Amino acid sequence: MVRNDGIRLLLLGDNELAPWHPLDNVEGIIEKILEDYSLDTTDQINVLLSDLSVYTCLLVYSDGWKVPIDDIYAKALMTYIKEGGNAIFIHNGISLANNKLLQGMTGGAFREHPDMVDLVFSRTTDHPIMKDVHQFVINEEPYLYDISSDVDRDIFMTYDYNGSSYESGWTTSYGKGRCVILHPGHNKEVFMNEMYQKVIRNSIQWAITPD
């Protein structure tokens, strides 16, 4: 496998503070998916106050549902993206957008989800993130979002639920940086799906590739 030398990633999640999605449960499979990258992992939110410029892209798997993160952390993340950093918000990672400062960057926030069920995921466009990705099925929580109408979003993936189609993956730009919001990721089994592994890898490649 070709090494992606010079590309350093940071996976940020929660463990002791995670009510539903501990990083420990998925860290190993994410490391395997991204084995050709240099990947650091942490469950310490204060990493956002460090020098994030050493990272080409952040993978956000934070499980911060109970209390919104402090503004100091939200502003630090916004500065990183605005100055040319990139972030992939995976499943519960959107919980950081409970701090409304971040919704102008993510393009939306989590609202609710019905019970887990088999969902069919499909491409909506020929976006680079969906390259070589065919329709796939995952047992997952049907996330529903409150969308920020004043943020330009490029929706590249949807899922079908009860006869309707819902957004499951989209991109935004913020300053010089890029964000990808990915809905799937509840447990280890989700990350074992081959098509979804391609979505994650393509998301990183798209985020770090200049226009």
C-alpha positions, 0 to 999 in steps of 0.5 A: 500500500502506498504511504500518504507521506506528509499527511498527518491526521488527528482523530478526536473523540471521547471515552469517559465523557462519551454517553453513547459513542466511545472512541475506544469502540471504533478507534481500531477499525478507523486506524485500519481504514487509514493505515497508510496515513500518519494518524494521531488519536486523542479523547482530550478536547483541549487538543483544539487549543494546541498547534493544529497546523501540524495536521492536514485534516481532523476526523471528529468523532466527539460524543459531546451531546450533554453539554455544548463545548465551550466557545474557546474550543469552538473558536479554535476549531473555526480558526483552524478551518478558516486558515486552511485546515480541514475536518471530517465530522463522522456521525456523533462528531456533529455533536460539536455543532450543539455550540451554535458558533459551529453551525455556520461552518458545518451547515447544520446540527443534529436534531433527532433520530428514530431507532436503528434500522437497515438504511440504503445509502445512495449517491446524489451527484458525481462528487469525488467523495463518491468515486467507486462507491456503489449503493450500500446498506448499513444498519444505522440510526436515521439521523435528522438534521436542522439545516443552516439555510445560509450555508452553501452545502454540496450534498453527495449522499442520501439515505432512504427511510420510510419512503423519503430521502434524507441527507447523509453526507455533505460538504461545506467550505469555510475560509480556506478550509473544507468540512465533510459531514458524514452521517454513518458511524454508530458502531464498529460494524458500520465502519466495516462496510467496504463502501463506507470505508471508501467514502471516508478515504475519499472524504479525506482525499477531497478535503486535502486536495486543492482546487 
